[in-house]
């Protein structure tokens, strides 16, 4: 089992979630976050904005669905054919256990 953490531009959130749902991946947790990447923020005039709004999409998935989920996010979160700084990152981590609270059962 894997935990996918995708950091995307806020304006791409609905499109990414829609495409994931269309591909059969309905379960996600969405969190508004701020951060910066390698570009160290954005400078507009004399002001540097180093806390850029982003959206984090979290998904727990079976290992065998990783490539499909990653491909949907990569295709949908890009702002152009070439992509641009600030389009986001995807982090993948192993998950040891999952429990559903309402049922008290283990697993997805």
VOGULO-194852 format. One record per atom (N, C-alpha, C, CB): residue in one letter; atom name; x, y, z. Coordinates in steps of 0.05 Angstrom, whole numbers, always signed. Atoms other than C-alpha are relative to their C-alpha. Glycine has a CB too. Example, Ala and Ser with C-alpha at 12.3 -4.5 7.8 and 13.67 -1.06 7.14 Angstrom:
# VOGULO-194852
+------+------+--------+--------+--------+
: resn : name :   east :  north :     up :
+------+------+--------+--------+--------+
:    A :    N :    +18 :    -24 :     +0 :
:    A :   CA :   +246 :    -90 :   +156 :
:    A :    C :    +18 :    +24 :     +0 :
:    A :   CB :    -20 :     +1 :    +25 :
:    S :    N :    -16 :    -24 :     -1 :
:    S :   CA :   +273 :    -21 :   +143 :
:    S :    C :    -15 :    +22 :    +14 :
:    S :   CB :     +9 :     +9 :    -29 :
+------+------+--------+--------+--------+
This chain:
# VOGULO-194852
+------+------+--------+--------+--------+
: resn : name :   east :  north :     up :
+------+------+--------+--------+--------+
:    X :    N :    +17 :    -23 :     +0 :
:    X :   CA :     +0 :     +0 :     +0 :
:    X :    C :    +18 :    +25 :     +0 :
:    X :   CB :    -19 :     +0 :    +24 :
:    X :    N :    -16 :    -24 :     +3 :
:    X :   CA :    +25 :    +70 :    -16 :
:    X :    C :    -17 :    +25 :     +7 :
:    X :   CB :    +10 :     +3 :    -29 :
:    X :    N :    +12 :    -26 :     -5 :
:    X :   CA :    +10 :   +141 :     +5 :
:    X :    C :    +11 :    +19 :    -21 :
:    X :   CB :     +6 :    +11 :    +29 :
:    X :    N :     -7 :    -20 :    +20 :
:    X :   CA :    +10 :   +191 :    -52 :
:    X :    C :     -6 :    +27 :    +11 :
:    X :   CB :    -16 :     -5 :    -27 :
:    X :    N :     +3 :    -28 :     -7 :
:    X :   CA :    +21 :   +264 :    -34 :
:    X :    C :     +7 :    +17 :    -24 :
:    X :   CB :    +17 :     +8 :    +25 :
:    X :    N :     -4 :    -17 :    +24 :
:    X :   CA :    +12 :   +309 :    -94 :
:    X :    C :     -5 :    +29 :     +8 :
:    X :   CB :    -20 :     -9 :    -23 :
:    X :    N :     +2 :    -29 :     -5 :
:    X :   CA :    +26 :   +383 :    -86 :
:    X :    C :     -5 :    +13 :    -27 :
:    X :   CB :    +26 :    +11 :    +14 :
:    X :    N :     +7 :    -11 :    +26 :
:    X :   CA :     -9 :   +420 :   -142 :
:    X :    C :     -9 :    +30 :     +3 :
:    X :   CB :    -22 :    -16 :    -14 :
:    X :    N :    +10 :    -28 :     -1 :
:    X :   CA :    -29 :   +491 :   -160 :
:    X :    C :    -30 :     -1 :     +8 :
:    X :   CB :     +3 :    +14 :    -28 :
:    X :    N :    +28 :     +0 :     -9 :
:    X :   CA :    -96 :   +509 :   -127 :
:    X :    C :    -20 :     +1 :    -23 :
:    X :   CB :     -5 :    +24 :    +18 :
:    X :    N :    +18 :     -1 :    +22 :
:    X :   CA :   -127 :   +525 :   -194 :
:    X :    C :     -2 :    -26 :    -16 :
:    X :   CB :     +8 :    +23 :    -19 :
:    X :    N :     +0 :    +26 :    +13 :
:    X :   CA :   -112 :   +454 :   -218 :
:    X :    C :    -14 :    -21 :    +17 :
:    X :   CB :    +28 :     -9 :     -7 :
:    X :    N :    +11 :    +19 :    -19 :
:    X :   CA :   -143 :   +420 :   -157 :
:    X :    C :    -25 :    -14 :    -11 :
:    X :   CB :     -7 :    +13 :    +26 :
:    X :    N :    +25 :    +12 :     +9 :
:    X :   CA :   -213 :   +409 :   -185 :
:    X :    C :     +4 :    -17 :    -25 :
:    X :   CB :    -21 :    +21 :     -6 :
:    X :    N :     -6 :    +15 :    +24 :
:    X :   CA :   -187 :   +385 :   -252 :
:    X :    C :    +14 :    -26 :     +6 :
:    X :   CB :    +17 :    +17 :    -20 :
:    X :    N :    -15 :    +24 :     -8 :
:    X :   CA :   -138 :   +336 :   -220 :
:    X :    C :    -20 :    -20 :    +14 :
:    X :   CB :    +24 :     +7 :    +18 :
:    X :    N :    +19 :    +17 :    -14 :
:    X :   CA :   -192 :   +309 :   -173 :
:    X :    C :    -21 :    -12 :    -18 :
:    X :   CB :    -14 :    +15 :    +23 :
:    X :    N :    +20 :    +10 :    +19 :
:    X :   CA :   -242 :   +303 :   -230 :
:    X :    C :    +11 :    -22 :    -17 :
:    X :   CB :     -9 :    +23 :    -18 :
:    X :    N :    -13 :    +21 :    +17 :
:    X :   CA :   -193 :   +263 :   -274 :
:    X :    C :     +6 :    -25 :    +17 :
:    X :   CB :    +26 :    +11 :    -12 :
:    X :    N :     -5 :    +24 :    -17 :
:    X :   CA :   -174 :   +218 :   -215 :
:    X :    C :    -26 :    -15 :     +4 :
:    X :   CB :    +11 :     +9 :    +27 :
:    X :    N :    +26 :    +13 :     -4 :
:    X :   CA :   -248 :   +205 :   -202 :
:    X :    C :     -9 :    -14 :    -25 :
:    X :   CB :    -21 :    +21 :     +9 :
:    X :    N :     +8 :    +12 :    +26 :
:    X :   CA :   -261 :   +191 :   -276 :
:    X :    C :    +16 :    -26 :     -5 :
:    X :   CB :     +5 :    +19 :    -23 :
:    X :    N :    -17 :    +24 :     +3 :
:    X :   CA :   -204 :   +140 :   -273 :
:    X :    C :     -6 :    -21 :    +22 :
:    X :   CB :    +30 :     +8 :     +1 :
:    X :    N :     +8 :    +19 :    -20 :
:    X :   CA :   -237 :   +106 :   -214 :
:    X :    C :    +12 :     +4 :    +28 :
:    X :   CB :     +6 :    -27 :     -9 :
:    X :    N :    -13 :     -6 :    -26 :
:    X :   CA :   -198 :   +138 :   -157 :
:    X :    C :    -16 :    +23 :    +14 :
:    X :   CB :    +30 :     +8 :     -4 :
:    X :    N :    +18 :    -20 :    -11 :
:    X :   CA :   -251 :   +173 :   -116 :
:    X :    C :     +9 :    +10 :    +28 :
:    X :   CB :    -28 :    -13 :     +3 :
:    X :    N :     -8 :     -6 :    -27 :
:    X :   CA :   -220 :   +173 :    -46 :
:    X :    C :    +25 :    +18 :     +1 :
:    X :   CB :     +5 :    -25 :    +17 :
:    X :    N :    -23 :    -19 :     -2 :
:    X :   CA :   -175 :   +233 :    -31 :
:    X :    C :     -5 :    +19 :    +24 :
:    X :   CB :     +4 :    +16 :    -26 :
:    X :    N :     +1 :    -21 :    -20 :
:    X :   CA :   -160 :   +282 :    +25 :
:    X :    C :    +14 :    +24 :    -13 :
:    X :   CB :    +13 :     -9 :    +27 :
:    X :    N :    -11 :    -25 :    +12 :
:    X :   CA :   -148 :   +354 :     +3 :
:    X :    C :     +6 :    +20 :    +22 :
:    X :   CB :    -20 :    +11 :    -21 :
:    X :    N :     -8 :    -20 :    -20 :
:    X :   CA :   -110 :   +405 :    +44 :
:    X :    C :    +13 :    +24 :    -14 :
:    X :   CB :    +21 :    -13 :    +20 :
:    X :    N :    -13 :    -24 :    +10 :
:    X :   CA :    -93 :   +477 :    +28 :
:    X :    C :    +26 :     +4 :    +15 :
:    X :   CB :    -19 :    +25 :     +2 :
:    X :    N :    -26 :     -4 :    -12 :
:    X :   CA :    -19 :   +489 :    +41 :
:    X :    C :    +14 :    +23 :    -12 :
:    X :   CB :    +17 :    -26 :     -3 :
:    X :    N :    -17 :    -20 :    +12 :
:    X :   CA :    +35 :   +541 :    +28 :
:    X :    C :    +28 :    -11 :     +0 :
:    X :   CB :     -2 :    +27 :    +15 :
:    X :    N :    -28 :     +9 :     +2 :
:    X :   CA :   +107 :   +531 :     +8 :
:    X :    C :    +14 :    +13 :    -23 :
:    X :   CB :     +2 :    -30 :     -2 :
:    X :    N :    -15 :    -10 :    +23 :
:    X :   CA :   +160 :   +545 :    -42 :
:    X :    C :    +19 :    -23 :    -10 :
:    X :   CB :    +16 :    +25 :     +7 :
:    X :    N :    -18 :    +20 :    +12 :
:    X :   CA :   +204 :   +504 :    -89 :
:    X :    C :    +27 :    +12 :     -4 :
:    X :   CB :    -12 :    -10 :    -26 :
:    X :    N :    -27 :     -8 :     +7 :
:    X :   CA :   +272 :   +513 :   -120 :
:    X :    C :     +2 :    +30 :     -8 :
:    X :   CB :    +11 :    -17 :    -22 :
:    X :    N :     -1 :    -27 :     +9 :
:    X :   CA :   +253 :   +581 :   -147 :
:    X :    C :     +0 :    +20 :    +23 :
:    X :   CB :    -24 :     +6 :    -18 :
:    X :    N :     -2 :    -16 :    -24 :
:    X :   CA :   +252 :   +608 :    -75 :
:    X :    C :    -22 :    +22 :     +1 :
:    X :   CB :    +27 :    +13 :     +2 :
:    X :    N :    +22 :    -19 :     +0 :
:    X :   CA :   +185 :   +643 :    -83 :
:    X :    C :     -2 :    +15 :    -26 :
:    X :   CB :     +3 :    +18 :    +23 :
:    X :    N :     +5 :    -17 :    +24 :
:    X :   CA :   +162 :   +696 :   -131 :
:    X :    C :     +6 :    +29 :     +8 :
:    X :   CB :    -29 :     -3 :    -10 :
:    X :    N :     -5 :    -28 :     -5 :
:    X :   CA :   +188 :   +767 :   -136 :
:    X :    C :    -17 :    +17 :    -19 :
:    X :   CB :    +30 :     +7 :     -4 :
:    X :    N :    +17 :    -18 :    +16 :
:    X :   CA :   +137 :   +819 :   -159 :
:    X :    C :     +7 :    +28 :     +9 :
:    X :   CB :    -31 :     -7 :     +4 :
:    X :    N :     -9 :    -27 :     -8 :
:    X :   CA :   +165 :   +889 :   -160 :
:    X :    C :    +23 :     -4 :    +20 :
:    X :   CB :    -22 :    +17 :    +11 :
:    X :    N :    -20 :     +3 :    -21 :
:    X :   CA :   +206 :   +895 :    -97 :
:    X :    C :     -8 :    -19 :    +22 :
:    X :   CB :     +6 :    +27 :    +12 :
:    X :    N :    +10 :    +18 :    -21 :
:    X :   CA :   +166 :   +845 :    -58 :
:    X :    C :     +5 :    -29 :     -7 :
:    X :   CB :    -30 :     +5 :     +6 :
:    X :    N :     -4 :    +29 :     +5 :
:    X :   CA :   +185 :   +771 :    -51 :
:    X :    C :    -21 :    -15 :    +16 :
:    X :   CB :    +29 :     -8 :     +9 :
:    X :    N :    +20 :    +17 :    -13 :
:    X :   CA :   +129 :   +723 :    -37 :
:    X :    C :    +12 :    -29 :     +1 :
:    X :   CB :    -27 :     +0 :    -17 :
:    X :    N :    -13 :    +26 :     -2 :
:    X :   CA :   +160 :   +660 :     -9 :
:    X :    C :    -19 :    -22 :    +12 :
:    X :   CB :    +25 :     +2 :    +17 :
:    X :    N :    +20 :    +20 :     -8 :
:    X :   CA :    +97 :   +626 :    +16 :
:    X :    C :    -22 :     +0 :    -21 :
:    X :   CB :    -12 :     +7 :    +29 :
:    X :    N :    +17 :     +2 :    +24 :
:    X :   CA :    +61 :   +606 :    -48 :
:    X :    C :    -23 :    -19 :     +7 :
:    X :   CB :    +16 :     -9 :    -25 :
:    X :    N :    +22 :    +19 :     -5 :
:    X :   CA :     -9 :   +576 :    -41 :
:    X :    C :     +1 :    -24 :    -18 :
:    X :   CB :    -27 :    +15 :     -4 :
:    X :    N :     +1 :    +26 :    +14 :
:    X :   CA :    -13 :   +503 :    -62 :
:    X :    C :    -23 :    -17 :    +12 :
:    X :   CB :    +27 :    -15 :     +1 :
:    X :    N :    +19 :    +19 :    -10 :
:    X :   CA :    -61 :   +445 :    -53 :
:    X :    C :    +13 :    -27 :     +1 :
:    X :   CB :    -26 :     -1 :    -18 :
:    X :    N :    -11 :    +27 :     -3 :
:    X :   CA :    -40 :   +377 :    -26 :
:    X :    C :    -23 :    -20 :     -2 :
:    X :   CB :    +16 :     -3 :    +26 :
:    X :    N :    +19 :    +22 :     +3 :
:    X :   CA :    -79 :   +316 :    -49 :
:    X :    C :    +13 :    -25 :    +11 :
:    X :   CB :     -9 :     -3 :    -30 :
:    X :    N :    -10 :    +25 :    -12 :
:    X :   CA :    -69 :   +254 :     -6 :
:    X :    C :    -17 :    -23 :     -7 :
:    X :   CB :     +2 :     +3 :    +31 :
:    X :    N :    +15 :    +24 :     +8 :
:    X :   CA :    -89 :   +185 :    -29 :
:    X :    C :    +15 :    -25 :     +9 :
:    X :   CB :     -4 :     -1 :    -31 :
:    X :    N :    -12 :    +27 :     -7 :
:    X :   CA :    -76 :   +115 :     +0 :
:    X :    C :    -10 :    -19 :    -22 :
:    X :   CB :     -9 :     -9 :    +29 :
:    X :    N :     +7 :    +17 :    +22 :
:    X :   CA :    -75 :    +65 :    -57 :
:    X :    C :    +16 :    -26 :     +1 :
:    X :   CB :     +6 :    +14 :    -27 :
:    X :    N :    -16 :    +25 :     +3 :
:    X :   CA :    -54 :     -7 :    -71 :
:    X :    C :    +24 :     +5 :    -18 :
:    X :   CB :    -17 :    -23 :    -12 :
:    X :    N :    -25 :     -3 :    +16 :
:    X :   CA :    +17 :    -13 :    -99 :
:    X :    C :     -4 :     -2 :    -30 :
:    X :   CB :    +20 :    -21 :     +9 :
:    X :    N :     +3 :     +5 :    +28 :
:    X :   CA :     -7 :    -38 :   -166 :
:    X :    C :    -14 :    +23 :    -15 :
:    X :   CB :    -15 :    -25 :     -5 :
:    X :    N :    +14 :    -23 :    +13 :
:    X :   CA :    -47 :    +27 :   -179 :
:    X :    C :    +17 :    +24 :     -2 :
:    X :   CB :    -25 :     +6 :    +15 :
:    X :    N :    -18 :    -23 :     -1 :
:    X :   CA :    +13 :    +73 :   -170 :
:    X :    C :     +4 :    +13 :    -27 :
:    X :   CB :    +27 :     -8 :    +11 :
:    X :    N :     -6 :    -12 :    +27 :
:    X :   CA :    +31 :    +83 :   -244 :
:    X :    C :    -24 :    +14 :    -11 :
:    X :   CB :     +9 :    -21 :    -19 :
:    X :    N :    +24 :    -12 :    +12 :
:    X :   CA :    -41 :    +98 :   -264 :
:    X :    C :     -6 :    +26 :    +14 :
:    X :   CB :    -24 :    -19 :     +2 :
:    X :    N :     +5 :    -24 :    -15 :
:    X :   CA :    -51 :   +149 :   -208 :
:    X :    C :    +20 :    +22 :     -7 :
:    X :   CB :     +0 :     -6 :    +31 :
:    X :    N :    -21 :    -20 :     +6 :
:    X :   CA :    +16 :   +183 :   -221 :
:    X :    C :     -4 :    +11 :    -28 :
:    X :   CB :    +28 :    -14 :     +2 :
:    X :    N :     +4 :    -10 :    +27 :
:    X :   CA :     +2 :   +187 :   -296 :
:    X :    C :    -23 :    +20 :     -2 :
:    X :   CB :     -5 :    -23 :    -19 :
:    X :    N :    +23 :    -19 :     +0 :
:    X :   CA :    -66 :   +220 :   -284 :
:    X :    C :     +8 :    +27 :    +12 :
:    X :   CB :    -24 :    -12 :    +16 :
:    X :    N :     -9 :    -25 :    -13 :
:    X :   CA :    -35 :   +272 :   -237 :
:    X :    C :    +19 :    +15 :    -18 :
:    X :   CB :    +12 :     -6 :    +28 :
:    X :    N :    -19 :    -13 :    +17 :
:    X :   CA :    +24 :   +286 :   -282 :
:    X :    C :    -13 :    +13 :    -24 :
:    X :   CB :    +22 :    -20 :     -9 :
:    X :    N :    +13 :    -10 :    +24 :
:    X :   CA :    -20 :   +295 :   -343 :
:    X :    C :    -18 :    +24 :     +6 :
:    X :   CB :    -17 :    -22 :    -14 :
:    X :    N :    +20 :    -20 :     -6 :
:    X :   CA :    -72 :   +338 :   -308 :
:    X :    C :    +11 :    +25 :    +14 :
:    X :   CB :    -22 :    -12 :    +16 :
:    X :    N :     -9 :    -22 :    -16 :
:    X :   CA :    -32 :   +382 :   -261 :
:    X :    C :    +19 :    +19 :    -15 :
:    X :   CB :    +15 :    -11 :    +24 :
:    X :    N :    -17 :    -18 :    +16 :
:    X :   CA :    +14 :   +411 :   -315 :
:    X :    C :    -15 :    +24 :    -10 :
:    X :   CB :    +13 :    -15 :    -24 :
:    X :    N :    +14 :    -24 :    +10 :
:    X :   CA :     -2 :   +482 :   -335 :
:    X :    C :     +4 :     +5 :    -30 :
:    X :   CB :    +11 :    +24 :    +15 :
:    X :    N :     -4 :     -1 :    +29 :
:    X :   CA :    +24 :   +473 :   -406 :
:    X :    C :    +13 :    -26 :     -9 :
:    X :   CB :    +18 :    +25 :     -8 :
:    X :    N :    -12 :    +25 :    +11 :
:    X :   CA :    +53 :   +420 :   -452 :
:    X :    C :    +28 :     -4 :    +12 :
:    X :   CB :     +2 :     +1 :    -30 :
:    X :    N :    -27 :     +2 :    -10 :
:    X :   CA :   +123 :   +435 :   -426 :
:    X :    C :     +0 :     +0 :    +31 :
:    X :   CB :    +17 :    +23 :    -10 :
:    X :    N :     +0 :     -3 :    -29 :
:    X :   CA :   +102 :   +448 :   -354 :
:    X :    C :    +13 :    +26 :     +7 :
:    X :   CB :    +13 :    -24 :    +14 :
:    X :    N :    -12 :    -25 :     -9 :
:    X :   CA :   +126 :   +506 :   -312 :
:    X :    C :     +9 :     -3 :    +29 :
:    X :   CB :    -20 :    +24 :     -3 :
:    X :    N :     -8 :     +0 :    -28 :
:    X :   CA :   +161 :   +521 :   -246 :
:    X :    C :    -26 :     +4 :    +16 :
:    X :   CB :    +20 :    +23 :     +6 :
:    X :    N :    +23 :     -3 :    -18 :
:    X :   CA :   +110 :   +514 :   -190 :
:    X :    C :    -23 :    -18 :     -6 :
:    X :   CB :     -9 :    +28 :     -1 :
:    X :    N :    +22 :    +19 :     +6 :
:    X :   CA :    +68 :   +460 :   -223 :
:    X :    C :     -4 :    -21 :    +22 :
:    X :   CB :     +5 :    -14 :    -27 :
:    X :    N :     +4 :    +18 :    -23 :
:    X :   CA :    +81 :   +416 :   -163 :
:    X :    C :    +19 :    -23 :     +1 :
:    X :   CB :    -27 :    -10 :     +1 :
:    X :    N :    -15 :    +25 :     -4 :
:    X :   CA :   +111 :   +351 :   -138 :
:    X :    C :    -18 :    -22 :     +9 :
:    X :   CB :    +22 :     +5 :    +22 :
:    X :    N :    +14 :    +24 :     -9 :
:    X :   CA :    +88 :   +281 :   -124 :
:    X :    C :    +19 :    -16 :    +18 :
:    X :   CB :    -11 :    -18 :    -23 :
:    X :    N :    -16 :    +16 :    -19 :
:    X :   CA :   +115 :   +243 :    -63 :
:    X :    C :    -15 :    -26 :     +5 :
:    X :   CB :     +4 :    +15 :    +27 :
:    X :    N :    +12 :    +27 :     -4 :
:    X :   CA :   +104 :   +168 :    -54 :
:    X :    C :    +14 :    -12 :    +24 :
:    X :   CB :     +4 :    -18 :    -26 :
:    X :    N :    -10 :    +12 :    -24 :
:    X :   CA :   +112 :   +134 :    +13 :
:    X :    C :    -14 :    -27 :     +5 :
:    X :   CB :     -3 :    +18 :    +25 :
:    X :    N :    +13 :    +25 :     -8 :
:    X :   CA :    +99 :    +63 :    +37 :
:    X :    C :    -19 :     +4 :    +24 :
:    X :   CB :    +20 :    -22 :     +6 :
:    X :    N :    +19 :     -1 :    -22 :
:    X :   CA :    +40 :    +53 :    +84 :
:    X :    C :     +0 :    -28 :    +13 :
:    X :   CB :    -29 :     +8 :     -9 :
:    X :    N :     -1 :    +26 :    -14 :
:    X :   CA :    +46 :     -2 :   +136 :
:    X :    C :    -27 :    -12 :     +6 :
:    X :   CB :    +16 :     +2 :    +26 :
:    X :    N :    +27 :    +10 :     -7 :
:    X :   CA :    -26 :     -7 :   +159 :
:    X :    C :    -20 :    +22 :     -4 :
:    X :   CB :     +0 :    -10 :    +29 :
:    X :    N :    +23 :    -18 :     +3 :
:    X :   CA :    -94 :    +25 :   +147 :
:    X :    C :    -23 :    -12 :    +15 :
:    X :   CB :     -7 :     +6 :    -29 :
:    X :    N :    +24 :    +10 :    -14 :
:    X :   CA :   -156 :    +20 :   +191 :
:    X :    C :    -23 :    +19 :     -7 :
:    X :   CB :     +5 :     -2 :    +31 :
:    X :    N :    +24 :    -15 :     +3 :
:    X :   CA :   -226 :    +43 :   +176 :
:    X :    C :    -13 :     +3 :    +27 :
:    X :   CB :    -20 :    -13 :    -21 :
:    X :    N :     +9 :     -6 :    -27 :
:    X :   CA :   -251 :    +76 :   +240 :
:    X :    C :    -29 :    -10 :     +4 :
:    X :   CB :     +2 :    +29 :     +6 :
:    X :    N :    +28 :     +6 :     -3 :
:    X :   CA :   -326 :    +66 :   +228 :
:    X :    C :     -5 :    -30 :     +3 :
:    X :   CB :    -16 :    +11 :    -23 :
:    X :    N :     +4 :    +29 :     +0 :
:    X :   CA :   -319 :     -9 :   +217 :
:    X :    C :    +21 :    -14 :    +18 :
:    X :   CB :     +2 :    -12 :    -28 :
:    X :    N :    -21 :    +13 :    -16 :
:    X :   CA :   -256 :    -22 :   +258 :
:    X :    C :    +15 :    -20 :    -16 :
:    X :   CB :    -11 :    -12 :    +24 :
:    X :    N :    -12 :    +20 :    +16 :
:    X :   CA :   -230 :    -61 :   +199 :
:    X :    C :    +27 :    +10 :    -11 :
:    X :   CB :    -18 :     -9 :    -24 :
:    X :    N :    -26 :     -6 :    +11 :
:    X :   CA :   -159 :    -64 :   +171 :
:    X :    C :     -1 :     -1 :    -30 :
:    X :   CB :    +21 :    -19 :    +11 :
:    X :    N :     -2 :     +0 :    +29 :
:    X :   CA :   -143 :    -48 :    +98 :
:    X :    C :    -16 :    +22 :    -12 :
:    X :   CB :     -8 :    -26 :    -10 :
:    X :    N :    +15 :    -20 :    +15 :
:    X :   CA :   -170 :     -2 :    +45 :
:    X :    C :    -28 :    -10 :     -4 :
:    X :   CB :    +13 :     +6 :    -28 :
+------+------+--------+--------+--------+
